[in-house]
Amino acid sequence: MLRDGVEKQADTVYLKPEEVDRLCLDYGETGARRIIELLDGYKTNHPGKCAEYRDDYKVIVSWGAQKYLEECERRKKPERDTS
């Protein structure tokens, strides 16, 4: 069951507009999009584990953002995009 007010951001990721805005403020538009892509890829490849996820934003805060920052570090890119 989807939370009230969420909108589809990727095939398997649903966030409220204000949650997307917060991600953009914290990581820039490029970073926010990449974090959503990372969660979408994980949920697509691990549907059994992710069936119990009720709040994609909480997953992003606890997992997705860290994966993005680790990816940036590996690539030696800036951690945050200012776009």
WOVENMO-V732040 format. One line per field, one symbol per residue. phi: phi as a letter, one per 20 degrees, with the letter a starting at -180 (. if undefined). psi: psi as a letter, one per 30 degrees, with the letter a starting at -180 (. if undefined). burial: b if it has 9 or more other C-alpha atoms within 8 Angstrom, else e. Layout:
phi=???
psi=???
burial=???
This chain:
phi=.effnecfdbgcdccfgfffgfffffcmffffffffffffffffecfffefefdcffffffecfffffffffffemeffcedf
psi=kklkglkkflegkkllefeeeeeeeegleeeeeeeeeeeeeeeefheeefffkfjeeeeeefeeeeeeeeeeeefhlkekkg.
burial=eeeeebebbbebbbbbeebbeebbeebbbbbbebbbbbbbeebeeeeeeeeeeeebeebbbeebbbbbbeebbeeeeeeebee
